[in-house]
Amino acid sequence: MVALGSWGLRHRETTPRLAARARLLEDGGPELWDRFMDELRVLHLGSPDPHPERPSAVAALREAATTAPDR
């Protein structure tokens, strides 16, 4: 997902909201990617959260999209 989003930032037209999410994932590096994958496992597979004390990657992505300009 990160590689595809990074590629899209450079080679496709996008909206500021979608670009904000892709940029956050790209800039967040492996630590953010690990958090995001853990949260996806919790949300979609019902797995226990291995690190409930960590800040939410999903919330950070949502915040990035909602604070980006519409155009």
Rosetta silent file (secondary structure, phi, psi, omega in degrees, C-alpha in Angstrom):
SEQUENCE: MVALGSWGLRHRETTPRLAARARLLEDGGPELWDRFMDELRVLHLGSPDPHPERPSAVAALREAATTAPDR
SCORE:     score description
SCORE:     0.000 S_00000001
   1 L     0.000  -41.780 -178.034    0.000    0.000    0.000 S_00000001
   2 H   -66.109  -45.064 -179.544    2.783    2.404    0.881 S_00000001
   3 H   -62.484  -41.759  179.133    4.704    1.739   -2.336 S_00000001
   4 H   -65.145  -43.340  177.361    1.580    2.185   -4.437 S_00000001
   5 H   -63.642  -40.428  178.037    0.692    5.428   -2.658 S_00000001
   6 H   -63.914  -43.196  177.720    4.235    6.738   -3.057 S_00000001
   7 H   -61.383  -44.692 -179.790    4.197    5.918   -6.746 S_00000001
   8 H   -61.361  -34.930  177.807    0.823    7.636   -7.115 S_00000001
   9 H   -60.545  -32.997 -175.004    2.119   10.812   -5.483 S_00000001
  10 H   -95.045  -23.520 -169.671    4.733   11.103   -8.213 S_00000001
  11 H  -124.755   -3.032 -179.542    2.966    9.767  -11.280 S_00000001
  12 L  -133.885  152.809  171.734   -0.774   10.368  -10.967 S_00000001
  13 L   -73.119  145.211 -179.463   -3.065   13.281  -10.309 S_00000001
  14 L  -148.414  175.327  175.485   -4.648   13.067   -6.889 S_00000001
  15 L   -95.870  157.084  177.251   -6.602   15.090   -4.399 S_00000001
  16 H   -57.523  -34.938 -179.248   -4.956   16.804   -1.445 S_00000001
  17 H   -67.127  -44.675  178.527   -6.818   14.489    0.945 S_00000001
  18 H   -69.479  -38.448  178.794   -5.598   11.296   -0.687 S_00000001
  19 H   -63.465  -36.455 -179.333   -2.098   12.714   -1.098 S_00000001
  20 H   -61.617  -41.223  178.746   -1.994   13.601    2.606 S_00000001
  21 H   -67.019  -46.251 -179.274   -2.582    9.971    3.579 S_00000001
  22 H   -62.704  -41.196 -179.831   -0.019    8.634    1.103 S_00000001
  23 H   -65.923  -41.686  178.450    2.541   11.203    2.205 S_00000001
  24 H   -61.521  -45.188  178.178    1.990   10.418    5.893 S_00000001
  25 H   -62.924  -43.267  179.555    2.471    6.700    5.264 S_00000001
  26 H   -61.776  -47.534 -177.438    5.560    7.356    3.163 S_00000001
  27 H   -73.161  -26.773 -176.716    7.102    9.704    5.731 S_00000001
  28 H   -69.700  -24.253  177.342    6.082    7.553    8.710 S_00000001
  29 H    67.108 -171.439 -174.565    8.396    4.743    7.695 S_00000001
  30 H   -56.445  -31.298 -179.717    8.404    1.196    9.047 S_00000001
  31 H   -64.262  -45.615  178.568    7.295    2.205   12.552 S_00000001
  32 H   -68.374  -39.830  179.893    4.035    3.696   11.241 S_00000001
  33 H   -61.473  -41.019  178.326    3.571    0.818    8.788 S_00000001
  34 H   -64.329  -43.220  177.794    3.874   -1.703   11.630 S_00000001
  35 H   -60.827  -44.599 -178.602    1.343    0.217   13.718 S_00000001
  36 H   -62.305  -45.736  179.490   -1.029    0.397   10.755 S_00000001
  37 H   -62.857  -40.979  176.762   -0.736   -3.344   10.044 S_00000001
  38 H   -60.049  -43.653 -179.336   -1.354   -4.183   13.706 S_00000001
  39 H   -67.384  -37.119  177.121   -4.496   -2.033   13.684 S_00000001
  40 H   -64.298  -37.569  176.360   -5.724   -3.607   10.452 S_00000001
  41 H   -63.904  -40.529  178.125   -5.312   -7.043   12.055 S_00000001
  42 H   -64.008  -48.670 -175.660   -7.334   -5.871   15.065 S_00000001
  43 H   -68.477  -40.817 -170.924  -10.081   -4.333   12.913 S_00000001
  44 H  -103.995  -21.959 -178.399  -10.405   -7.035   10.267 S_00000001
  45 H  -114.577   -8.249 -179.072   -9.209  -10.247   11.872 S_00000001
  46 L    74.360   17.935  178.842  -10.154   -9.672   15.501 S_00000001
  47 L   -68.789  151.307  174.764   -6.558  -10.092   16.639 S_00000001
  48 L   -69.524  147.577  178.407   -5.582   -8.678   20.009 S_00000001
  49 L   -75.936  115.059 -177.179   -3.778   -5.337   19.879 S_00000001
  50 L   -71.801  -18.650 -178.202   -0.147   -6.144   20.688 S_00000001
  51 L  -142.048   69.985 -176.822    0.622   -2.526   21.631 S_00000001
  52 L   -64.593  -15.370 -178.610   -2.532   -0.730   22.821 S_00000001
  53 L   -79.427  -15.907 -177.754   -0.404    2.058   24.318 S_00000001
  54 L   -73.186  149.462  173.822    0.827    3.241   20.907 S_00000001
  55 L   -61.813  150.233 -176.214   -0.853    6.174   19.158 S_00000001
  56 L   -77.774  125.113  175.006   -3.332    5.084   16.523 S_00000001
  57 H   -70.159  -38.893  179.374   -2.077    5.000   12.924 S_00000001
  58 H   -61.309  -42.881  178.483   -5.667    4.903   11.662 S_00000001
  59 H   -64.480  -39.376  178.499   -6.466    8.058   13.635 S_00000001
  60 H   -64.115  -41.188  178.128   -3.350    9.773   12.255 S_00000001
  61 H   -66.404  -40.506  177.808   -4.364    8.890    8.684 S_00000001
  62 H   -63.244  -43.318  179.027   -7.910   10.102    9.314 S_00000001
  63 H   -62.801  -42.695  179.277   -6.581   13.361   10.780 S_00000001
  64 H   -59.954  -41.018 -178.409   -4.262   13.894    7.814 S_00000001
  65 H   -72.712  -37.648 -175.758   -7.164   13.498    5.393 S_00000001
  66 H   -79.160  -20.618  179.141   -9.618   15.684    7.309 S_00000001
  67 H   -96.642   -6.868  177.583   -7.197   18.561    7.779 S_00000001
  68 L   -75.365  148.533  177.547   -5.996   18.586    4.160 S_00000001
  69 L   -65.912  153.662 -179.858   -7.599   21.180    1.893 S_00000001
  70 L   -65.685  -36.861 -178.560  -10.343   19.936   -0.452 S_00000001
  71 L  -144.030    0.000    0.000   -8.501   21.174   -3.536 S_00000001
